[in-house]
């Protein structure tokens, strides 16, 4: 019998399922299945500094146009401890993507309204890179799952708007995501991404 899960095939000794514990152990030893080898070739281990990329590798993020490597900026240069999202009362319909923080950030920077967190992230130059942005809900969730040790036990802005009055944040204390008034101040951390080969 063969069991195929996300590019991992496990062969059991006979037609009946083998001892479930050994099956689970074999599955656990194949944990690389979540990120195809082609997508991670040349990347450091998750949580390690990626030389020449300006920060720490947070893993592969999936976007409609493919897989990208997500890099979290070094805290010394790429984190603010208190900054407003901005634009309380102003709807930003092009900054509602749960996936694409770069598109959200570009929309906020190009808005008629000031958006301090997005403007700060987009204005960074770290490690020779100027393509930093405020991460989306899903991008910051990936960071919470893979590299929570890089963040303070606090709330961090995402670039994803909820309404004219609120935007999403990611809690690095308990992992929750919720909304906060755009007029309030939270922490912010910049990220960048590039296409996985």
Secondary structure, DSSP 8 states (H G I E B T S, - for coil): -EEEETTEEEE-SSSS---HHHHHHHHHTTGGGGS-HHHHTT---TTSEETTTTEEEEEEEEETTEEEEEEEE-HHHHEEEEEE---TT---TTS--SS-HHHHHHHHHTSSS--HHHHHHHT--BTTB---EE--HHHHHHHHHHHGGGS-SSEEEEEEE-SSSEEEEEETTT--EEEEETTSEEEEEEEEEEE--
